[in-house]
Amino acid sequence: MKKAIVMGLMLYQMKVKQHMKVLSKSSWKKILENVSLVNILQEKTF
């Protein structure tokens, strides 16, 4: 089980790195802003 989890995490990290290369810094800022907005909305609603 542990080996499978580690393999999954490694594959996930590789995918994230690939996406980071594809996305420009400006789009990353937009994504981070959207994430922070979602977090703020969730805190206010719940």
Secondary structure, 3 states (H helix, E strand, C coil): CHHHHHHHHHHHHHHHHHHHHHCCHHHHHHHHHHHHHHHHHHHHHC
